[in-house]
Amino acid sequence: MNAETFLDLFFGPGNTAWPARDPNSPAATFLTDYVALLAADSDAPYILPRNEPGNPRKHVYVIPRLSRQATTVREWLSAFVVPSHAAFVSRPEALRAGDPIDDAVAEFVNHRRAYVLEHPQNSSRDVWAALSRMIRTIHQRPGSHWSERMPVGRLLAEFDLAMAAGDHRATGELLGQLEGTGLSGTNLTYLSIKRLARLGNHGELLRLPALRDVVATRPPVPVREAILDAIHSTLLAEPLGNNDIDAARQALIRGGELVPALAVGPLTDFGVEALTVIALAAYAAADAMLLAQFRVDEVAWRRLHAARPHLAELIEPSAAAGDEPASRTVAAAAVDGAAHETIATGAELATSPLAAPVEARPGSWVELIQAISKTADVSAVVAEEAWRSWAPAAASDTQLAELLNSLGDDGAERAWAIVGAFVDSDGYRQPASRTAHAFLVNALSYGRFRSSDMAGIVALLEITLRGGLAASQYRTLLDDLGAECDRWVSIDRASVALDMCDLIARAPSPDHEARLRLAQALLGPLALQRGRLEPDQLELARIIDAEFGLGLTWTPLDDQTPGSEPTKTMAREVLLYSLDEGALRRAASVLERLMPRLNVQLSSDHVGSRQLKQWVSRADIVVMATRCATHAATGFIKSATRPETKICEAEGAGSASLLRAVSSAL
């Protein structure tokens, strides 16, 4: 697509910023320099406005020329524009598939890693002045042709950790960075499917262009389960919620053509939603092969029967107490053979360049780390998420920590590939605190403080502190974290810093002085730039500062005091969902001070309940910290909301991340 065609589409229907591209209009004069960027040989991103009819808020598209420049462009925007003058649009993807203007942007630059800024009309002058300064600075900086390419294994580890910690902005950026690294398109689609499933974007997942091709590859179990869960959410949740199995069957007949291919292999590792889809498909099509799979998989059968007894009765084997041995053996052999093929195809997904080609099949966390120490390839285990059926890491916490701490440099790098799986397995139950501490030591020793690491670092710290540390270990860990603060604490990571600070404020402390030192290191840089903090961040910083007695100044430089007076908002129903009850309570207390007209409900239920359904059905806004989002309650919430309810995912699991999501939604 050439530049003229792109401009015609961008300023076409749905964008009134430059009506009909009239060359004599004020808009044409204003945009002259920005349109010129389309033909300029520069690293500067393309910058164009979009005004949507009927929307009082204005949008600016900031479009990296190349996908790999997206992270740099975000840093430029955070330095010059965000959050002082505008905010990033709060949605999982900046460019929306099916929007003609967004699709035109993606076709013009051949990627979808653009940023959309949002601001009110009265801020337009400041926003464009800041963008102009940013472009001038980019043009005047010394030229550089050096760039560092991160190893694929490290990017995959960061992706898994960010997803486990619930930082979905980071997972989106990492997907873009993984493009062109040699990872196959199929495996990139695997990652996209897992990410969309975690976000609950089931409709978008089922519309992926490559979905049928992916299903044909017999992907790893987590990918197949994600697709089956999406089918359940979009086709079956409503009729089954009304106990209308016949309507669910008809819906599956119309839209369930992918199910048989997804059901190849053992059913044991599938959750209730996936099993429901498979069982209903077997019933709807009278599929003998699918029925045979339930006959040979007793674990899956019991799980389905406990959750969906009426459906289980419909597919109850008509044979006598036991099938003929030969029949059962043939069916079991077919299932086992398919399972072996499925596991093998997932091996590429997380292959580390440091891993040896010898494949390991560990059956516990201890065996997994022992295999890593022997340079065995554990990528298939990670891809298949085999650890979900293991005994929890807390059961062998001390031994795991000793194994991790004994690894050399290469072993530590290989071990980091499983840190996302470890965080995901925690589930806010009994913590493997020593193992989490060992992973934190790994991060500190090897400088793992990229933006995409930070939500995971906070998650590891939460697991560590929840289990408790000896005073000497606590003091050393917090001092080491404090020594690294100048490397990452900044305004654009203010929510991460506040999440960490709030965490140490709420957790048991065997050394108060160490806690004060880290709080000072986290809050001090934010206090110096307090004028750029959002009101919710400023209020939370004030509360934490008062608890520690640091005495930092939080009055903005212009002598105004946003946050000291309640923010005027319409009375609305807000539901906050997280498994961290302390973070929920802290976020609610700040919202009560900032926005007293909000009616805020809190939930940390692991499964759906009648009370949770009532709260969800009333809520205007639902904010979820999606760390460990495999819990049934998150899918329950998504399916129970009204169409007009706004659902937002926090970029992390802490109180500051929850507050940012609420403020963005409002």
C-alpha positions in Angstrom: 0.0 0.0 0.0 1.4 3.4 -0.9 1.2 6.5 1.3 -1.6 8.2 -0.6 -3.8 5.2 -0.5 -3.1 4.8 3.2 -3.9 8.4 4.0 -7.2 8.1 2.0 -8.2 5.1 4.2 -6.9 6.5 7.5 -8.8 9.8 7.1 -11.8 8.1 5.6 -15.1 7.1 7.3 -14.7 6.9 11.1 -12.1 9.7 11.3 -13.1 13.4 11.1 -9.7 14.8 11.8 -9.1 15.8 8.2 -12.4 15.8 6.3 -12.0 14.7 2.7 -8.3 15.5 3.0 -9.1 19.0 1.9 -5.7 20.6 1.0 -6.9 24.1 1.9 -8.2 23.2 5.3 -6.5 24.1 8.6 -6.0 20.4 9.3 -3.9 20.1 6.1 -1.6 22.9 7.3 -1.3 21.5 10.8 -0.5 18.0 9.6 2.1 19.0 6.9 5.1 17.9 9.0 3.4 14.7 10.2 2.4 13.6 6.7 5.9 14.3 5.5 7.1 11.6 8.0 5.5 9.0 5.7 8.2 9.7 3.1 11.1 10.6 5.3 14.1 8.3 5.9 14.0 8.4 9.7 13.5 6.2 12.8 10.7 8.6 13.9 7.3 6.9 14.1 4.4 8.0 12.0 2.0 10.2 14.0 -1.6 10.9 12.8 -4.8 12.0 14.6 -8.1 10.2 14.7 -11.3 11.9 15.8 -14.3 9.5 16.0 -17.8 11.0 15.4 -19.6 11.4 18.7 -16.6 10.7 20.9 -15.5 13.7 22.9 -12.1 12.2 23.5 -9.4 12.5 20.8 -6.9 9.8 19.7 -3.4 10.0 18.2 -1.9 7.0 16.4 1.8 6.6 17.0 3.0 3.9 14.6 6.5 2.4 14.6 7.9 1.9 11.1 9.1 -1.6 12.0 7.7 -4.1 14.5 11.1 -4.3 16.3 11.1 -0.6 17.0 7.8 -0.8 19.1 9.5 -1.0 22.5 11.8 1.9 21.7 8.8 4.0 20.6 6.9 3.2 23.8 9.9 4.4 25.8 10.0 7.7 23.8 6.3 8.2 24.4 6.7 7.5 28.1 9.5 10.1 28.3 7.7 12.9 26.4 4.0 12.4 26.4 2.6 9.7 28.8 1.2 10.1 31.4 1.6 13.9 31.7 -0.4 14.8 28.6 -2.2 11.7 27.3 -2.7 8.0 28.2 -2.3 4.8 26.2 -5.7 3.5 25.2 -6.6 0.7 27.6 -7.4 -2.3 25.5 -5.5 -5.6 24.9 -4.4 -4.6 21.4 -4.0 -1.1 20.1 -5.1 -2.0 16.6 -8.5 -3.7 16.4 -9.0 -6.4 13.8 -12.0 -5.5 11.7 -11.7 -1.8 12.2 -11.0 -0.3 8.7 -8.6 2.4 9.9 -6.7 0.0 12.2 -6.5 -2.6 9.4 -5.2 0.1 7.0 -2.4 0.9 9.5 -1.5 -2.7 9.9 -1.4 -3.2 6.1 0.7 -0.1 5.6 3.5 -1.0 8.1 3.1 -4.8 7.9 2.6 -5.2 11.7 0.0 -4.3 14.4 2.4 -3.0 17.1 1.1 0.6 17.1 0.2 2.8 20.1 -3.0 4.8 20.4 -3.0 7.8 22.7 -6.2 9.2 24.2 -6.7 12.7 25.6 -9.6 15.2 26.1 -10.1 18.1 23.7 -8.7 20.7 26.1 -5.3 18.8 26.2 -4.8 18.8 22.4 -2.3 21.7 22.3 -0.1 20.1 25.0 -0.2 16.7 23.5 0.9 17.8 20.0 3.5 20.1 21.5 5.0 17.2 23.4 4.9 15.0 20.3 6.6 17.7 18.3 9.4 17.9 20.9 9.7 14.1 20.7 10.1 14.1 16.9 12.7 17.0 17.1 14.7 15.1 19.7 14.7 11.9 17.6 15.9 13.8 14.5 18.7 15.5 16.5 20.0 12.5 18.3 23.3 11.0 17.2 22.9 8.2 14.6 23.3 4.6 15.8 23.0 1.4 13.9 23.7 -1.0 16.8 20.9 -3.1 18.2 20.9 -6.0 20.5 18.8 -9.1 19.6 17.5 -11.0 22.6 17.8 -14.8 22.4 14.5 -16.6 21.5 14.7 -18.7 24.7 15.0 -15.5 26.9 12.0 -13.9 25.1 9.9 -17.0 25.6 10.8 -17.1 29.3 9.8 -13.5 29.6 6.5 -14.2 27.8 5.7 -17.1 30.1 6.5 -15.1 33.2 4.6 -12.0 32.1 1.6 -14.1 31.3 1.7 -16.0 34.6 2.0 -12.6 36.4 -0.9 -11.1 34.4 1.0 -8.4 32.6 -0.8 -8.7 29.2 0.7 -5.5 27.8 4.1 -7.1 28.1 3.0 -10.3 26.5 1.7 -8.3 23.5 5.0 -6.6 23.1 6.9 -9.8 23.5 4.9 -11.4 20.8 5.9 -8.6 18.4 9.6 -9.1 19.4 9.3 -12.8 18.7 8.3 -12.2 15.1 11.2 -12.7 12.8 13.4 -14.5 15.4 13.1 -17.9 13.7 10.2 -19.1 15.8 7.7 -20.7 13.4 4.4 -19.1 12.5 2.6 -22.0 14.0 4.3 -21.6 17.4 3.7 -17.9 17.4 0.0 -18.7 16.9 0.2 -21.1 19.8 1.4 -18.2 22.0 -1.3 -15.9 20.7 -4.0 -18.5 21.5 -2.7 -19.0 25.0 -2.6 -15.2 25.5 -6.1 -14.6 24.2 -7.4 -17.4 26.3 -5.9 -15.9 29.4 -7.4 -12.6 28.5 -10.8 -14.2 28.0 -11.0 -12.9 24.4 -12.6 -16.1 23.1 -14.3 -14.6 20.1 -11.1 -13.1 18.8 -9.3 -16.4 19.5 -11.8 -18.3 17.3 -11.4 -15.7 14.5 -7.7 -16.2 14.2 -7.0 -16.8 10.5 -4.5 -19.6 11.1 -6.7 -21.4 13.6 -7.7 -24.4 11.4 -4.1 -24.9 10.3 -3.0 -24.9 14.0 -5.6 -27.5 14.9 -4.3 -29.7 12.1 -0.9 -29.7 13.8 -2.2 -31.4 16.9 -0.9 -28.7 19.2 0.1 -29.1 22.9 -2.7 -29.8 25.4 -2.9 -26.2 26.8 -3.4 -24.8 23.2 -6.2 -27.4 22.5 -7.8 -26.7 25.8 -7.8 -23.0 25.2 -9.6 -23.5 21.9 -12.1 -25.8 23.5 -12.7 -23.4 26.3 -13.3 -20.6 23.8 -15.9 -22.8 22.0 -17.6 -23.5 25.4 -17.7 -19.8 26.2 -19.0 -18.6 22.8 -21.4 -21.4 21.9 -22.4 -23.4 25.0 -22.2 -21.3 28.2 -25.5 -19.6 27.7 -27.7 -22.6 26.7 -26.0 -24.8 29.4 -26.5 -22.1 31.9 -30.2 -22.4 31.1 -30.0 -26.2 31.3 -30.9 -26.4 27.7 -28.7 -29.3 26.4 -30.6 -29.6 23.2 -29.9 -25.9 22.3 -26.3 -26.5 23.2 -26.1 -29.5 21.0 -27.6 -27.6 18.1 -25.1 -24.8 18.6 -22.2 -27.3 18.6 -23.5 -29.0 15.4 -23.4 -25.6 13.7 -20.0 -24.4 15.0 -18.1 -27.3 16.5 -16.4 -28.7 13.5 -13.0 -28.3 15.1 -13.8 -30.4 18.2 -12.9 -34.0 17.0 -9.4 -32.9 15.9 -8.9 -31.2 19.3 -10.0 -34.3 21.2 -7.3 -36.6 19.9 -5.2 -38.0 22.8 -5.9 -38.5 26.5 -8.6 -36.4 28.0 -7.2 -36.5 31.6 -5.5 -33.1 31.5 -8.5 -31.2 30.2 -10.7 -29.0 32.5 -14.4 -29.3 32.9 -15.2 -26.7 30.1 -13.1 -28.6 27.5 -14.5 -32.0 28.6 -18.0 -30.6 28.3 -17.4 -29.5 24.7 -15.9 -32.9 23.8 -18.7 -34.9 25.5 -21.5 -32.8 23.9 -19.8 -33.2 20.5 -19.6 -37.0 21.0 -23.3 -37.0 21.9 -24.4 -34.7 19.1 -22.6 -36.6 16.4 -22.9 -40.1 18.0 -19.1 -40.2 17.5 -18.0 -43.7 18.6 -14.3 -42.7 18.8 -15.0 -39.7 21.1 -17.2 -41.9 23.2 -14.5 -44.5 23.4 -12.1 -42.0 24.7 -14.3 -41.3 27.7 -14.7 -45.1 28.2 -10.9 -45.5 28.6 -10.2 -42.3 30.5 -11.7 -42.8 34.0 -10.2 -39.6 35.4 -11.8 -37.4 32.7 -15.1 -39.3 33.1 -15.2 -38.8 36.8 -14.5 -35.1 36.4 -17.2 -34.7 33.8 -19.7 -36.7 35.9 -19.1 -34.5 39.0 -19.5 -31.2 37.1 -22.1 -32.1 34.5 -24.0 -35.2 35.7 -26.9 -34.8 33.2 -24.6 -34.6 30.2 -22.6 -37.6 31.5 -25.8 -39.6 31.7 -26.5 -38.9 28.0 -23.1 -40.4 26.9 -23.1 -43.2 29.5 -21.7 -46.2 27.7 -24.5 -48.6 26.8 -22.2 -51.6 27.1 -22.3 -53.8 30.2 -20.0 -53.2 33.1 -16.9 -53.5 31.0 -16.2 -53.4 27.3 -14.6 -56.4 25.6 -11.0 -56.3 26.6 -9.9 -56.2 22.9 -12.1 -53.2 22.2 -10.9 -51.2 25.2 -7.3 -52.1 24.4 -7.6 -50.9 20.8 -9.2 -47.6 21.9 -6.6 -47.0 24.6 -3.8 -47.7 22.2 -5.2 -45.2 19.7 -5.5 -42.6 22.4 -2.0 -43.3 23.8 -0.5 -43.1 20.3 -2.1 -39.8 19.6 -0.9 -38.5 22.9 2.7 -39.3 22.1 2.5 -37.5 18.8 0.9 -34.5 20.4 3.6 -34.1 23.0 6.3 -34.4 20.4 4.9 -31.6 18.2 5.0 -29.1 21.1 8.8 -29.4 21.6 9.7 -26.4 19.5 7.6 -24.0 21.5 10.1 -23.2 24.3 13.3 -24.6 23.0 16.3 -22.8 24.5 19.5 -22.4 22.4 21.4 -23.7 25.4 19.4 -26.9 25.7 20.9 -30.2 24.5 18.9 -32.3 22.1 18.3 -35.1 24.7 14.6 -35.0 25.7 13.7 -35.5 29.3 10.3 -36.6 30.7 10.4 -35.5 34.3 7.4 -36.2 36.5 8.0 -33.7 39.3 9.5 -30.3 40.0 12.6 -31.9 41.5 13.1 -34.1 38.4 12.5 -31.1 36.2 15.3 -29.1 37.8 17.5 -32.1 37.9 17.0 -32.5 34.1 17.8 -28.8 33.6 21.1 -29.3 35.5 22.0 -32.1 33.2 21.3 -29.9 30.1 18.4 -32.1 29.1 15.7 -30.7 26.8 12.5 -30.0 29.0 10.7 -27.9 26.4 8.0 -30.5 25.7 7.2 -30.6 29.4 6.9 -26.8 29.5 4.8 -26.7 26.3 2.4 -29.3 27.5 2.3 -27.8 31.1 2.7 -31.3 32.5 3.5 -29.7 35.8 -0.2 -29.1 36.4 -0.7 -32.7 37.4 2.4 -32.8 39.7 2.6 -32.5 43.5 2.9 -28.7 44.3 6.4 -27.2 44.4 5.8 -26.4 48.1 6.0 -30.1 48.9 9.7 -30.2 48.0 10.5 -26.5 48.5 13.8 -26.8 50.3 15.2 -29.3 47.8 14.1 -27.3 44.8 15.8 -24.1 46.2 19.0 -26.0 46.9 19.0 -27.4 43.3 18.4 -23.9 41.8 21.1 -22.3 43.9 23.6 -24.9 42.9 23.3 -24.2 39.1 26.1 -22.5 37.2 25.6 -19.7 34.7 24.3 -21.8 31.9 22.1 -23.8 34.2 20.6 -20.6 35.7 19.8 -19.3 32.2 18.0 -22.6 31.4 16.2 -22.6 34.7 14.8 -19.2 34.0 12.8 -20.8 31.2 10.5 -22.4 33.8 10.0 -19.5 36.1 6.7 -18.6 34.4 5.4 -22.2 35.0 6.5 -21.9 38.6 4.6 -18.6 39.2 1.6 -20.0 37.3 1.5 -23.1 39.6 1.4 -21.1 42.8 -2.3 -20.3 42.8 -2.1 -18.3 46.1 -2.1 -21.6 48.0 0.8 -22.9 50.1 3.8 -21.0 48.8 7.1 -22.5 47.7 8.8 -19.5 49.2 12.4 -20.8 49.2 12.1 -21.7 45.5 10.7 -18.3 44.7 13.6 -16.8 46.7 16.0 -18.8 44.6 14.4 -17.5 41.4 14.7 -13.9 42.7 18.4 -14.5 43.4 18.7 -15.7 39.9 17.1 -12.5 38.6 19.3 -10.3 40.8 22.4 -12.1 39.8 21.8 -11.9 36.1 20.1 -8.5 35.8 16.7 -9.7 34.7 15.0 -6.3 35.1 13.5 -5.6 31.6 10.1 -4.1 31.6 8.5 -7.4 30.7 10.2 -9.1 33.7 8.9 -6.7 36.3 5.4 -8.0 37.0 7.0 -11.4 37.4 9.6 -10.1 39.8 6.8 -8.7 42.0 4.9 -12.0 41.8 8.1 -13.9 42.9 8.5 -11.4 45.8 4.9 -12.0 46.9 5.4 -15.7 47.0 8.6 -15.4 48.9 7.2 -13.0 51.5 4.0 -15.0 51.9 6.0 -17.9 53.1 8.3 -15.9 55.3 12.1 -15.4 55.4 14.7 -15.5 58.1 15.7 -11.9 59.1 19.1 -12.2 57.5 17.7 -13.5 54.2 15.0 -10.9 54.3 17.5 -8.1 54.9 19.8 -9.2 52.1 17.0 -9.7 49.6 15.4 -6.3 50.2 18.8 -4.5 50.1 19.7 -6.2 46.9 16.3 -5.2 45.4 16.9 -1.6 46.6 20.4 -1.6 44.9 18.7 -2.3 41.6 16.0 0.3 41.8 17.9 3.0 39.9 17.9 0.6 37.0 14.2 0.4 36.5 12.1 2.7 38.8 10.6 5.5 36.6 7.3 7.2 36.0 6.3 4.7 33.3 6.8 1.9 35.7 5.2 3.7 38.7 2.5 1.0 39.1 5.1 -1.7 39.4 7.1 0.3 41.9 4.0 0.9 43.9 2.9 -2.7 43.7 6.2 -3.8 45.2 6.2 -1.1 47.8 2.6 -2.0 48.9 3.6 -5.6 49.0 6.4 -5.1 51.4 4.2 -2.8 53.5 1.5 -5.5 53.9 3.8 -8.5 54.3 5.4 -9.7 57.6 8.7 -8.0 58.2 11.5 -9.4 60.4 13.7 -6.3 59.7 11.8 -3.0 59.7 14.9 -0.9 58.8 15.5 -3.0 55.6 11.9 -2.5 54.7 12.3 1.3 55.1 15.4 1.4 52.9 13.6 -0.4 50.1 10.5 1.8 50.4 12.7 4.9 50.2 14.4 3.5 47.1 11.1 2.8 45.4 9.2 5.9 46.4 12.0 8.5 46.3 12.3 8.7 42.5 8.5 8.9 42.2 8.2 11.7 44.7 10.7 13.8 42.7 8.4 13.4 39.6 5.1 13.5 41.5 3.6 15.9 39.0 3.6 13.2 36.4 1.8 10.6 38.6 -1.9 9.9 38.0 -4.2 10.7 40.9 -4.7 7.1 41.9 -0.9 6.5 41.9 -0.4 9.7 43.9 -3.0 8.7 46.5 -1.6 5.2 47.0 1.9 6.7 47.3 0.7 9.1 50.0 -0.9 6.2 52.0 2.1 4.0 51.8 4.5 6.9 52.7 2.4 7.7 55.7 2.5 4.1 56.9 6.3 4.0 56.6 6.7 7.5 58.0 9.1 8.5 55.2 8.0 12.1 55.0 8.4 12.5 51.3 6.6 15.4 49.5 3.7 14.4 47.4 2.1 17.9 46.8 2.3 18.6 43.1 4.7 21.3 42.0 1.9 23.6 40.8 0.5 23.6 44.4 -2.6 21.9 43.4 -3.5 18.7 45.2 -5.2 16.2 42.9 -6.2 13.3 45.1 -6.7 15.4 48.2 -10.3 16.1 47.1 -12.5 13.2 46.0 -12.6 12.8 42.2 -16.1 13.5 40.8 -17.4 10.4 39.1 -20.8 9.0 38.3 -22.1 6.5 40.8 -21.1 3.2 39.3 -20.8 -0.5 40.4 -17.3 -1.8 40.2 -16.1 -5.3 40.9 -12.5 -6.0 41.7 -11.4 -9.6 41.4 -8.0 -11.0 42.5 -6.7 -13.9 44.5 -4.6 -11.5 46.6 -7.1 -10.3 49.2 -4.6 -7.7 50.6 -4.2 -6.1 47.3 -8.0 -5.9 46.9 -8.5 -4.3 50.3 -5.8 -1.7 49.6 -7.2 -0.8 46.2 -10.7 -0.5 47.6 -9.5 1.9 50.4 -7.8 4.2 47.8 -10.9 4.2 45.6 -13.1 5.0 48.6 -11.0 8.1 49.2 -10.6 9.1 45.6 -14.1 8.2 44.3 -16.5 7.9 47.2 -19.5 7.6 44.8 -18.3 4.2 43.5 -19.9 1.1 44.9 -16.9 -1.3 45.0 -17.3 -5.0 45.6 -14.3 -7.4 46.1 -14.0 -11.1 45.2 -11.3 -13.6 45.6 -13.4 -16.7 44.9 -11.7 -19.6 43.2 -14.9 -20.8 41.6 -18.2 -19.2 40.7 -20.9 -18.6 43.3 -24.4 -17.2 43.6 -23.1 -14.1 45.3 -20.3 -13.6 42.7 -22.9 -13.9 39.9 -25.1 -11.2 41.5 -22.1 -8.8 41.8 -21.0 -9.5 38.2 -24.5 -9.0 36.8 -24.8 -5.6 38.5 -21.3 -4.4 37.7 -20.7 -1.6 35.2 -16.9 -2.3 35.4 -15.1 -5.5 36.2 -11.3 -5.3 36.9 -9.5 -8.6 37.2 -5.9 -9.4 38.2 -5.5 -12.4 35.9 -2.5 -14.0 37.5 -3.2 -17.7 37.9 -6.3 -17.1 35.7 -7.0 -20.8 35.3 -9.3 -20.6 38.2 -12.9 -21.3 37.3 -14.1 -17.9 38.7 -12.5 -15.9 35.9 -14.3 -17.7 33.1 -17.5 -17.6 35.3 -17.1 -13.8 35.5 -16.6 -13.4 31.8 -19.7 -15.4 30.9 -21.9 -13.7 33.6 -21.3 -10.1 32.7 -23.8 -8.0 30.8 -22.9 -7.0 27.2 -22.4 -3.3 28.2 -20.2 -4.2 31.2 -16.6 -3.1 30.7 -14.1 -5.8 31.6 -10.4 -4.7 32.2 -7.4 -6.8 33.0 -4.9 -5.3 35.4 -1.2 -5.3 34.2 -0.1 -7.1 37.3 -1.6 -8.5 40.5 -0.9 -5.7 42.9 -3.1 -2.9 44.3 -1.5 -0.2 42.1 -2.2 -2.3 39.0 -5.8 -2.7 40.0 -6.2 1.0 40.6 -4.7 1.9 37.2 -7.1 -0.5 35.5 -10.1 1.1 37.3 -9.0 4.6 36.5 -8.5 3.7 32.8 -11.9 2.1 32.7 -13.5 5.3 34.1 
